[in-house]
Amino acid sequence: MDTLCRSTYPPFELALSIVGGKWKTKIIYELACDPTLRYGELKKNISNITHKMLSSQLKELEKDGMIIRKEYHQVPPKVEYSLSDKGISFIPILESLCSWGVEIRQTLQELSV
């Protein structure tokens, strides 16, 4: 429980600064499901995100060491994204969130019957 307690530099705030917001966890989720994706594939898989938002979120995730951007010097340009070791270490947290979502969905379905 010590990791959940407040401190002078809360680990919770640090974690949220890296993966918080509406889009970053979705991007990491997509890269966890398919280890290498191009920009267009990410955009297609995350249908509601704008190009500007996807681009900025990818840059932030790369800056924070969560993803790797690999650029191929060819025509037309080709860029692929994948999870870094740091990003891969986040997968168990995603799996826990998914399990929690399954439990909540089941509870909601039982309540609506």
Legacy VTK file of the C-alpha trace (Angstrom):
# vtk DataFile Version 3.0
C-alpha trace
ASCII
DATASET POLYDATA
POINTS 113 float
0.000 0.000 0.000
3.024 2.296 0.397
3.177 2.837 -3.387
-0.347 4.300 -3.275
0.402 6.807 -0.511
1.049 10.483 -1.120
4.623 11.693 -1.103
6.574 14.758 -2.167
6.765 13.360 -5.717
3.724 11.113 -6.045
4.347 8.056 -8.231
0.678 8.176 -9.246
1.110 11.637 -10.759
4.272 10.541 -12.530
2.496 7.525 -14.033
-0.464 9.651 -15.140
1.845 12.204 -16.726
3.173 9.414 -18.957
0.035 7.395 -19.784
-2.826 9.639 -18.673
-5.443 11.154 -20.906
-7.916 9.751 -23.355
-5.559 8.575 -26.090
-2.214 7.360 -24.742
-3.524 4.144 -23.204
-5.464 3.431 -26.405
-2.297 3.841 -28.458
-0.347 1.582 -26.093
-3.210 -0.935 -26.178
-3.147 -1.012 -29.987
0.616 -1.565 -29.975
0.231 -4.305 -27.362
-2.274 -6.074 -29.639
-0.189 -5.635 -32.790
3.506 -5.121 -31.982
4.335 -2.984 -35.030
1.948 -0.499 -36.573
2.275 2.300 -39.066
0.715 5.705 -38.459
-2.217 5.013 -40.809
-2.973 1.707 -39.095
-3.031 3.396 -35.683
-5.309 6.126 -37.061
-7.676 3.522 -38.500
-7.744 1.493 -35.271
-8.425 4.572 -33.116
-11.216 5.994 -35.234
-12.170 9.065 -33.167
-8.678 10.539 -32.848
-7.651 13.479 -35.035
-4.402 13.465 -36.996
-3.070 16.333 -34.892
-3.871 14.549 -31.619
-2.441 11.204 -32.760
0.742 12.896 -33.916
1.201 14.810 -30.650
0.421 11.781 -28.478
2.891 9.618 -30.411
5.583 12.280 -29.959
4.909 12.445 -26.203
4.947 8.653 -25.833
8.222 8.511 -27.747
9.717 11.323 -25.626
8.690 9.455 -22.449
10.294 6.246 -23.718
7.060 4.255 -24.032
7.229 3.672 -27.784
9.868 3.375 -30.473
9.533 5.234 -33.756
11.402 3.617 -36.623
11.732 5.658 -39.786
12.648 4.064 -43.112
14.289 6.396 -45.618
12.382 5.521 -48.754
9.784 6.985 -51.086
7.041 7.129 -49.979
8.234 7.589 -46.378
7.544 4.722 -44.019
7.372 5.014 -40.231
6.575 2.192 -37.816
5.745 2.358 -34.126
6.270 -0.331 -31.505
6.417 -0.578 -27.737
9.734 -0.065 -25.996
10.711 -2.197 -22.999
9.158 0.494 -20.814
5.949 0.304 -22.868
5.935 -3.490 -22.667
6.197 -3.219 -18.879
2.817 -1.410 -18.966
1.016 -4.397 -20.586
0.182 -6.133 -17.251
-1.539 -2.913 -16.158
-3.564 -2.919 -19.387
-4.462 -6.556 -18.791
-5.655 -5.680 -15.274
-7.764 -2.827 -16.667
-9.291 -5.183 -19.234
-10.090 -7.770 -16.540
-11.658 -5.063 -14.395
-13.703 -3.924 -17.413
-15.008 -7.468 -17.921
-16.065 -7.634 -14.259
-17.776 -4.241 -14.411
-19.578 -5.126 -17.652
-20.851 -8.349 -16.100
-22.045 -6.463 -12.996
-23.840 -3.881 -15.152
-25.487 -6.606 -17.238
-26.704 -8.335 -14.068
-28.153 -5.059 -12.776
-30.002 -4.368 -16.035
-31.748 -7.781 -16.052
LINES 1 114
113 0 1 2 3 4 5 6 7 8 9 10 11 12 13 14 15 16 17 18 19 20 21 22 23 24 25 26 27 28 29 30 31 32 33 34 35 36 37 38 39 40 41 42 43 44 45 46 47 48 49 50 51 52 53 54 55 56 57 58 59 60 61 62 63 64 65 66 67 68 69 70 71 72 73 74 75 76 77 78 79 80 81 82 83 84 85 86 87 88 89 90 91 92 93 94 95 96 97 98 99 100 101 102 103 104 105 106 107 108 109 110 111 112
